[in-house]
Amino acid sequence: MALSMRLSRGGSKKRPYYRIVIADARSPRDGKFIEKIGTYNPLLGKDDEKRVVLDGDRAKHWLSVGAQPTDRVARFLDVIGVKERTARNNPNKGKPGEKAVERAEERAEKAKAAEEAAAEAAAAPAPEPVAEEPAVEEAAPAAEEVAEAPAEVTEEAAPAAEEAPAAEATAEEAPAAEAAAEAPAEAAEEKSEG
């Protein structure tokens, strides 16, 4: 008969309480056991002395008879000094699985593609605004001159403004400038009449 030194769960739902028992290896976890040699209460703090209560003499006896402790019970036995447990090392424990590695690679590729697209977008429009800015600056003085000029000069200045390199910007500003120049001229004519 193969003997096992293991935990047998008791307690209620979400309130576990374990007995450390000697049982036949083929019997169910919470089933019939030969002897209870201690208790384990995981709800207590790690520094609490009642967390693990274990009879060391009985544990030594059962180990000498051939009982095999489970990993958790072997840790308890190591803490009380009954049986030394060799530390295990699993270098792959912290590594992500194959699917997680694939997902991480896909995210990295998408991020790289997004960065490249952003870099291309930032590089391509950069020369265009530089070309438009001087045109706006050139059109602004022309619009000011048009606004200050009398109504007759405004009509002559409009064709000159259209000949400028930034014809679109000036064409949009010219009708507004003409309207602005005509309003003061009309106001001056009304004052002279009245």
Buried (B, 14 or more C-beta within 10 A) or exposed (E): EEBBBBBBEEEEEEEBBBBBBBBBEEBEEBEEBBBBBBBBBBEEEEEEEEBBEBBBEBBEBBBEEEBBBEEBBBEBBBEEEBBEBEEEEEEEEEEEEEEEEEEEEEEEEEEEEEEEEEEEEEEEEEEEEEEEEEBEEBBEEBBEBBBEBEBEEBBEBBEEBEEBEBBEBBBEBBEEBBEBBEEEBEEEEEEEEE
